[in-house]
């Protein structure tokens, strides 16, 4: 299992995360559905190294299905939105 650092995210026009990215890595970009499967099966894990701390990306069940998120701070919003686009 690889612990993959994520530095960027792909987003659709509604702001939904569609992929995780780290330029220069062979696995990047990786579609969100594939990342969800990686995390759930234990194949790979993903994380973001914020300036103040490192946080794992996790799978969450939302009203419209599963999605990826990380919690950098005490807010309820998904901090993956803060990353630049792929």
N, C-alpha and C positions, 0 to 999 in steps of 0.2 A: 504494500500500500504506500502510495506517495502522499505527502502532505503538501499540497500545491498552493503557492501564494497567488493571490488574485490582486491585480493592480488597476483593472478597468472592468467595466461591465457594458454589455450591449443592451440597449433598451429599445422597445418599440415606441411608436408615436404617442402612446398612452402612458409611457414611463415604466412599463412592466419590464423586469429584467429578463432578457432573452438568451444571454450568454455570459460566461465568465471568461476573462482574458488576462494574460500576462504576455506582452509582446516579447518575441524571441524564444518562447517555449514551444516545443513541438505539439503539445496538447491544445494550444490556444489558437483560436477561440473554441470554447466547448459549449454546446447548447445547454440551456438550463435543464431540459428534460434528462440529458445525459449526466449532468452533474448531480441531479436529484437521485438518479439510479446509482451513481458512484457512491454517494454518501450513504444511501439506505442499504446497499449491499456490502459496504465496508471496503470497496475497491480502492477508492481514493477519498481524501478529505481536502477541504479547501479552507483558506483563512485569509484575512486581511491584516496587514501589519500597519495599524494606525500609528501616528506619532506617539500617542500616550499608552497604547497597549495593543496586543494582538488578540483578535477575536475570530473564532471559528464561524464558518458559514454553516447554517443548519437548514433543514427542511421543515417547513411549517405547513399545516393543513389550514387553508383559508376557505372562505365561502365559495370560491370558484375553483378549488383544487389546490394542489401542492405548489409551493413556491419557495424560493431561496431567500434567506435573510441573515443579517448579522446585527448584533446589538452592541454598538460602540459606546452608547451612553444610556442615560435613564429615560430617553424619549421613547415614544411608542412607534416612531416611524422607522422604516427599514433603511439602515445606514449604507446599504449597497448603492442606494440612489446617489450618494455623495461622490462615488468614484467617477472619474472621467470616462467618456465613451471609448469603446474599443476602436 
